[in-house]
Amino acid sequence: MKDVRVTHIGGPTTLIEVGGWRILTDPTFDPPGRRYSFGWGTSSRKQTGPALEPADIGPVDVVLLSHDHHADNLDDRGRALLAETPLVVTTAAGARRVGGRGLTDWESTVLSGPDRDDIRVTATPCRHGPALSRPIVGQVIGFALAWDSQEHGVFWITGDTVLYPGVREVPHRLTVDTVLLHLGAVTFPITGRLHYSLTATDAVELCRLVAPRTIIPVHYEGWSHFSQGRDVVERAFASAPDGLGERLHWLPLQSTY
């Protein structure tokens, strides 16, 4: 996907530049050290800060916010940035809290503006935890970005999700060229082995189903509740069939693809 530029800022936060648009995902800019409550007896400590400060990024046209209620996807400085951003696209419940356009699964909105390519943003399903957890963990969505010059499929941002039937539906509805893959295998002591984001093994299975040409991992470093880092993910993809590991593109923080 030669007409898109991606800069990894840290955690799930990336800057996507395409068609004249500057799109920021899940803004997290707080410094390290603080412990945040995630509700229901869960918490996590931020271990690393962002590779870029908001002032270093420049103007942002749109924020794609997979969910607004966990600090590893929207922290205090990220919230401050929302107020300076012309448009936020997020969940229906999140839009009621932070403003912007709220989407439900498979609902779309179109980004359009002078001297810019139209981009269709479609919400894709997420479940941020085990079965029956949605009333506790809240609404989460991913985003599929489509524009006219694409040749091999959409740019898909998975959002924080486990592998479940809703996310398995994506390859039946969409052809994916590039996936921004949220990982981390999130766990909390209070819920034992239950996971709240993709494990490396499930990420491999999902990518085998979706068959993207390019896989960009994010949301795997910088927080104490991430139980699997880059090394675990690399091993899982290296042992996957069909050369899936060769499609991984790790973006060093502050570098671009």
Residue, then its C-alpha position, 0 to 999 in steps of 0.5 A: m500500500k504505497d500511498v499510505r504512511v504510518t508512524h508508530i508513536g507508542g502503544p496503539t497510537t499511530l499517525i496515518e497519512v493518506g490522501g491528504w488526511r492526517i489520521l491519529t489512532d487511539p491517542t496516548f501521550d501521558p508520561p510513564g510511571r502512573r498507575y491507572s484504574f481500568g475498573w472492576g478491580t483492575s489496573s495497570r502501570k504505564q511503563t514507557g512514554p510516547a515517542l513523539e509529543p502532540a506538538d511534534i506531530g502537527p495538525v490532526d484531521v481525524v482521531l479514530l478512537s476504538h474506545d474511550h474508557h481505558a487509558d491505554n487507548l485514551d489517556d489524559r493528554g490524549r483527551a486534551l488532543l480530542a478537543e483540538t481535533p476537528l473530528v473524532v470517530t468512535t463507538a456509539a457510546g463513546a461519541r455520547r461521552v467525548g463527542g464526534r461520530g459514533l459507529t456500530d458494527w459495519e456502519s460507515t461514515v465518509l471523510s471528505g474535504p477540499d483537495r482530499d481523497d474521500i475515505r470510507v471508514t467502516a466500523t468492524p466488530c471487537r470484543h474486548g474480553p471473554a464471552l459475556s464480558r461486553p457489559i463490563v468492558g464496554q463497546v469497542i470497534g475497529f476501523a476499515l479504511a477504503w479509498d479509490s486508489q487502493e489496489h489490494g484491499v482496505f487498511w484495517i485497524t483491528g482495535d482491541t479484540v479477542l478472536y471471536p465470531g464477530v472478528r472472524e466475519v471480517p474476511h467474509r466482508l472485506t479484502v484486507d491489504t494492510v492490518l494494524l494489529h492490536l496485540g498484547a494478550v492483556t490479562f489482569p490478576i483478578t481474572g486469571r488467565l482470561h485475555y482481553s486482547l489478541t494473544a500471539t497464537d490467536a493473532v496468527e489464526l486471525c491473519r491466516l483468515v484475513a490473509p493481508r499482504t502487510i501486518i503492522p503490530v501495535h498495542y504490545e508494549g508500554w503497559s504492565h497488563f500486556s502479557q506478551g511482547r514482541d518476542v512472543v509474537e515473532r516466535a508465533f508468526a515465525s512458526a506459522p505456515d505460508g510465510l506469514g511471518e514475512r509479512l510482519h513489519w515492526l515499526p520502531l517507535q517514531s519510524t514510519y512505513 
